[in-house]
């Protein structure tokens, strides 16, 4: 009988088995080194500037803008998109009720670069006074004309910091659920250097486009519509039929 076998209390494995185990050990070490080298490259998809201040609820005040998407123009001059906890958008009925009124509310800040959002506790939204403000806090909306933009559709809440990364196909299922739940969708339009321009998406009349674009989330798409600017925020008004997969 020529097969080798190893008895645990022996001090040394048979020659052939010893060579095999040595080779296997070297292969495992080399594989570990390869994984260690690849992981930093993969981490480039994770933004270091996206933040979700989980557990830190803060009071905010300012003027609530209900359309085309709910926002708060804060007393600190920041403009915050408004969403509800979990995968839910801010209720449009509540946004319409307080449109252009000063309000106070509590929520959790979400931010990425100069883009801001508040995950609002809906029961904390309180009007300050009865009258609407005399002028729109962001001024009049500017018409930039008919245009076609190419990019990726993401949900704004995860992209700004709740998930990291909040884009690409690995995040597709989550993004679809968020957009279906009313989170404002965003088109990320990247330049040749990979820098993203952040464009809010609404339908041609300024209503929700969410339900009509779920099949195109996290895919390369082309969107044709009327580009507008409200304050510093770019908004593309386009019906679902004007969205197409690239």
C-alpha positions in Angstrom: 0.0 0.0 0.0 1.6 3.3 -1.2 -0.9 5.9 0.0 0.4 8.3 2.6 -1.6 9.3 5.6 -0.9 11.6 8.5 -1.4 10.7 12.2 -2.0 13.8 14.3 0.5 13.1 17.0 3.4 12.6 14.5 5.8 15.5 14.5 6.1 15.7 10.7 3.8 15.0 7.8 4.8 12.5 5.1 6.9 14.1 2.3 4.3 14.3 -0.4 1.6 15.6 1.9 4.1 18.1 3.4 4.8 19.5 -0.1 1.1 19.8 -0.9 0.3 21.6 2.4 3.2 23.9 1.8 2.0 24.8 -1.7 -1.5 25.3 -0.4 -0.4 27.6 2.3 1.6 29.8 -0.1 -1.4 30.0 -2.5 -3.7 31.1 0.4 -1.2 33.8 1.5 -0.8 35.1 -2.1 -4.6 35.2 -2.5 -4.9 37.2 0.8 -2.3 39.6 -0.5 -4.3 40.0 -3.7 -7.5 40.7 -1.9 -5.8 43.3 0.3 -4.5 45.0 -2.9 -7.9 45.0 -4.6 -10.0 46.2 -1.7 -8.6 49.8 -1.6 -9.5 50.2 -5.3 -13.1 49.0 -4.6 -13.4 51.6 -1.8 -13.1 54.4 -4.3 -16.8 53.9 -5.0 -17.5 54.8 -1.3 -17.8 58.6 -0.8 -15.9 60.0 2.1 -18.1 63.2 2.1 -21.6 61.5 2.4 -22.9 61.7 6.0 -26.0 60.5 7.9 -26.1 61.9 11.4 -27.8 58.9 12.8 -29.2 59.2 16.3 -28.6 63.0 16.3 -32.0 64.7 16.0 -31.8 68.4 15.6 -34.4 71.2 15.5 -34.5 73.2 12.3 -36.5 76.3 11.3 -37.1 78.2 8.1 -39.5 78.5 5.2 -41.0 75.3 3.8 -41.2 75.1 0.0 -43.7 72.5 -1.0 -43.1 72.3 -4.8 -41.9 70.9 -7.0 -40.3 68.8 -4.2 -40.6 69.4 -0.5 -37.7 71.5 0.8 -36.8 73.7 3.8 -35.0 76.9 3.2 -33.4 77.1 6.6 -32.6 80.1 8.8 -29.0 79.1 8.3 -29.5 79.8 4.5 -29.0 76.1 3.7 -31.6 74.4 1.4 -32.7 71.0 2.7 -34.6 68.3 0.8 -37.3 66.8 3.1 -38.0 63.1 3.5 -39.6 61.0 6.1 -38.0 58.1 8.1 -37.2 54.8 6.4 -38.0 54.6 2.7 -40.7 57.3 2.6 -40.9 60.6 1.0 -42.2 63.7 2.8 -46.0 63.8 2.6 -47.1 66.1 -0.2 -50.3 66.9 1.7 -48.2 68.2 4.6 -45.9 70.1 2.2 -48.9 71.7 0.4 -50.4 72.7 3.8 -47.2 74.5 4.9 -46.0 75.7 1.5 -44.3 79.1 1.9 -44.9 79.2 5.6 -42.3 79.5 8.3 -42.0 76.2 10.2 -40.1 74.5 13.0 -39.4 70.8 12.8 -37.1 68.1 14.2 -35.1 65.6 12.2 -31.8 64.0 11.3 -29.4 65.8 8.9 -28.1 63.9 5.8 -25.5 65.7 3.7 -23.0 65.2 0.9 -20.8 68.1 -0.2 -23.1 71.1 -0.5 -26.3 69.0 -0.8 -28.5 68.8 2.3 -31.4 66.8 3.4 -33.5 66.3 6.6 -35.1 63.0 7.6 -38.1 64.7 9.3 -40.2 63.5 12.2 -43.5 64.4 10.6 -45.3 64.9 14.0 -42.8 67.7 14.9 -43.7 70.0 11.9 -45.2 73.2 13.4 -46.1 76.4 11.7 -44.6 79.6 13.1 -47.4 82.2 12.6 -50.3 82.0 10.3 -49.2 84.1 7.3 -47.2 82.9 4.2 -44.0 84.7 3.5 -44.3 87.6 1.0 -41.7 86.4 -1.4 -40.4 83.0 -2.4 -37.2 82.3 -0.4 -35.4 80.9 -3.5 -36.7 83.5 -5.9 -38.4 82.7 -9.2 -37.6 79.6 -11.1 -35.3 80.0 -14.1 -35.9 78.4 -17.4 -32.8 76.8 -18.9 -34.5 75.3 -22.0 -35.2 71.9 -23.5 -32.2 69.5 -23.1 -31.2 65.9 -23.0 -29.1 64.7 -20.1 -27.4 61.3 -19.7 -26.6 59.7 -16.4 -27.8 57.4 -13.6 -31.0 57.6 -11.6 -30.5 57.3 -7.8 -32.6 57.9 -4.8 -31.5 61.1 -3.2 -31.8 59.9 0.4 -29.3 57.0 0.1 -27.0 58.9 -2.3 -26.6 61.8 0.1 -25.5 59.6 2.9 -27.9 57.0 4.4 -26.2 54.3 2.3 -22.6 54.4 1.1 -22.3 54.0 -1.8 -25.8 55.0 -2.6 -25.5 54.4 -6.4 -24.6 51.8 -9.0 -26.2 48.4 -9.6 -25.3 47.0 -6.1 -27.7 49.6 -4.7 -30.4 49.1 -7.3 -33.0 47.2 -5.2 -32.8 49.6 -2.3 -33.0 52.6 -4.6 -36.1 51.2 -6.3 -37.8 50.7 -2.9 -36.9 54.3 -1.8 -38.1 55.9 -5.0 -41.3 53.8 -5.0 -41.8 55.1 -1.4 -41.7 58.7 -2.5 -38.0 59.7 -2.1 -37.1 62.3 -4.7 -35.2 60.7 -7.6 -32.0 62.3 -8.9 -30.2 62.0 -12.1 -26.4 61.9 -11.6 -24.8 63.4 -14.7 -21.0 62.8 -14.7 -18.3 64.7 -16.6 -15.2 63.2 -18.1 -13.5 63.4 -14.7 -16.3 61.5 -12.9 -17.6 64.6 -11.2 -21.4 64.4 -10.8 -24.0 67.1 -11.3 -27.1 66.5 -9.2 -30.4 67.0 -11.1 -33.8 66.5 -9.4 -36.3 64.7 -11.5 -40.1 65.5 -11.7 -42.7 65.0 -14.4 -43.5 67.6 -17.0 -46.0 69.4 -14.7 -43.8 69.3 -11.7 -45.5 66.3 -10.1 -43.9 63.0 -9.0 -42.3 61.0 -11.8 -41.3 58.2 -9.4 -43.7 55.4 -10.4 -42.9 55.7 -14.1 -39.1 55.3 -13.9 -38.6 52.4 -11.5 -37.4 50.1 -14.3 -34.6 52.5 -15.2 -33.1 53.0 -11.7 -29.3 52.4 -11.5 -29.1 52.1 -15.3 -27.4 54.3 -17.8 -30.3 56.5 -19.1 -31.0 59.4 -21.4 -33.7 61.9 -20.3 -35.1 64.7 -22.4 -37.1 67.5 -20.8 -37.2 71.1 -19.6 -34.3 72.0 -17.4 -35.0 74.6 -14.7 -33.1 76.1 -11.8 -34.6 77.0 -8.4 -32.1 78.7 -6.2 -29.0 76.6 -6.8 -31.0 73.4 -7.5 -31.2 72.0 -11.0 -34.6 70.3 -11.8 -35.4 68.4 -14.9 -39.1 68.4 -15.8 -39.7 65.3 -18.0 -42.5 62.7 -18.4 -41.5 59.0 -18.1 -41.9 58.5 -21.9 -38.9 60.7 -22.4 -36.7 58.5 -20.3 -34.8 55.8 -22.2 -32.1 53.2 -21.4 -28.7 54.0 -23.0 
